[in-house]
Amino acid sequence: TLADNGRINKTPQVLSSFGKIMSAHRGEVVCSVVTAKVLDEASMKELRAALQAFLKKGQTLQLQTEVDPSLIGGMKVTIGDRFVDMSMASKIKTYTNLIKQAV
């Protein structure tokens, strides 16, 4: 159908979307965690336990980790459609903006 309609170049996006649909059907919840430095084994275990509390019965956690030194400290967590930014960089930016507004 994609080839017949001249959209063969859209195949990767279609496959990616289908993969997400099937993952949701299987009860897999994708969680992306971006940290300022690599987490050690104990921290990773604690993080998995904390994220597991957000899942419903029958759902499984698919954890993806990434390192971004520009965060300075803390982490950014995306689980399902929720996003939490607990990074030092965002806090510094917030406080800097507050100081600039006060002056």
C-alpha positions in Angstrom: 0.0 0.0 0.0 2.8 2.4 0.8 4.5 1.7 -2.5 1.2 2.0 -4.5 0.6 5.4 -2.9 4.1 6.7 -3.5 5.0 6.6 0.2 7.7 3.9 0.4 10.0 6.4 2.1 7.6 6.5 5.1 8.3 2.8 5.8 10.7 3.4 8.8 8.1 5.7 10.5 5.3 3.1 9.9 7.4 0.3 11.4 8.4 2.4 14.4 4.7 3.3 15.1 3.7 -0.4 14.7 6.4 -1.4 17.1 5.1 1.1 19.7 1.5 -0.1 19.3 2.6 -3.8 19.7 4.7 -2.9 22.8 1.7 -1.2 24.4 -0.4 -4.2 23.5 2.1 -6.5 25.4 2.0 -4.2 28.4 5.5 -2.8 28.0 6.0 0.7 29.3 9.1 2.5 27.8 10.9 4.6 30.3 13.8 6.9 29.3 16.2 8.2 32.0 18.8 10.8 31.2 21.4 11.4 33.9 24.5 13.6 34.3 26.8 10.6 34.9 26.6 6.9 34.6 24.6 5.2 37.4 26.2 2.5 39.5 24.5 -0.8 40.0 23.0 0.1 43.4 21.5 3.4 42.0 20.2 1.6 39.0 18.5 -1.0 41.2 16.9 1.7 43.3 15.8 3.6 40.2 14.1 0.5 38.7 12.3 -0.1 42.0 11.0 3.5 42.1 9.9 3.4 38.5 8.2 0.0 39.0 5.9 1.7 41.5 4.4 3.8 38.7 3.3 0.7 36.6 0.0 -1.1 36.8 -0.3 -4.8 37.4 0.7 -6.8 34.3 2.9 -4.0 32.9 6.7 -4.5 32.4 9.3 -1.8 32.5 11.5 -1.2 29.4 14.3 1.1 30.8 16.5 3.1 28.5 19.3 5.1 30.1 21.4 7.9 28.6 24.2 10.1 29.9 24.2 13.9 29.3 26.9 15.8 31.2 25.2 19.1 30.5 22.6 18.3 33.1 25.2 19.0 35.8 23.4 16.7 38.2 20.1 15.0 38.8 18.1 13.4 36.0 15.3 13.7 33.5 12.7 10.9 33.5 10.1 10.1 30.8 7.8 7.2 31.6 4.9 6.7 29.3 3.4 10.1 28.7 4.8 11.7 31.9 8.0 13.8 32.0 9.9 14.9 35.1 12.9 17.2 35.0 14.9 16.9 38.2 18.2 18.2 36.7 20.4 20.8 38.2 20.7 22.6 34.9 16.9 23.3 34.8 16.9 24.4 38.5 19.8 26.8 37.8 18.0 28.2 34.8 14.8 28.7 36.8 16.6 30.5 39.6 18.6 32.6 37.1 15.4 33.7 35.4 13.9 34.6 38.8 16.9 36.7 39.7 16.8 38.5 36.3 13.1 39.3 36.8 13.6 40.7 40.2 16.3 43.1 39.0 
